[in-house]
Amino acid sequence: MGKYYRIFLVLVAVFCVTVSANAQQAKQNLVKANPMSPLVRTGSFFYERALNEDMSVQLGFFYSGASISDTRFRGFGITPEFRYYVSEARQAPSGIYVAPFLRYQNFDLSTEVNDASATISAMGGGLLVGTQRVLSNVISLEAFIGPSYASLNFKGADGDGYDWDTGFFDGFGVRFGFTVGLAL
């Protein structure tokens, strides 16, 4: 967990040094992180680029080494998004937005119970509603929520018949989050 915080702090320090002193010009790029993800042994990072006043694209990446109960998850996910900002008073990447997204996830699972292991890959997508503010043209704060759906591909070596619960990755769910970032 401390490793991800150190990486995030180094990134923040590097970008703070390189941020332009000209606060009047709107920034087109954001580099963001989910500050809560290290609590579950995950690093979650995003890059957003404004295309015009109403639209932007974002690419998210996460890596996890989490453990839940007796199961260890180790893997990554990639999430591309298209964002349409509906706020007339603000321009992208600030304001309220609607964002369809796709997500690919791949995890290796292992448990000490019967030395069972498995691989999960999931492909899905959904629709988010969120709000983002860029404060002083430097710091971004964002919150989002929306429905998602994923289709699971499971390959397991069951050991002595270990029963994997894959319901968390398969079917309908809710995607939500909070990010903090820097405008470039």
Buried (B, 14 or more C-beta within 10 A) or exposed (E): EEEBEEBBEEBBEEBEEEBEEEEEEBBBBBBBBBBEBBEBBBBBBBBBBBEEEBBBBBEBEBBBBBBEEEBBBBBBBEBBBBBEBEBEEBBBBBBBBBBBBEBBBBBEBBBEEEEBBBBBBBBBBBEBBBBBEBEEBBBBBBEBEBEBBBEBEBEBEEBEEBEBEBEEBBEEBEBEBBBBBBBB
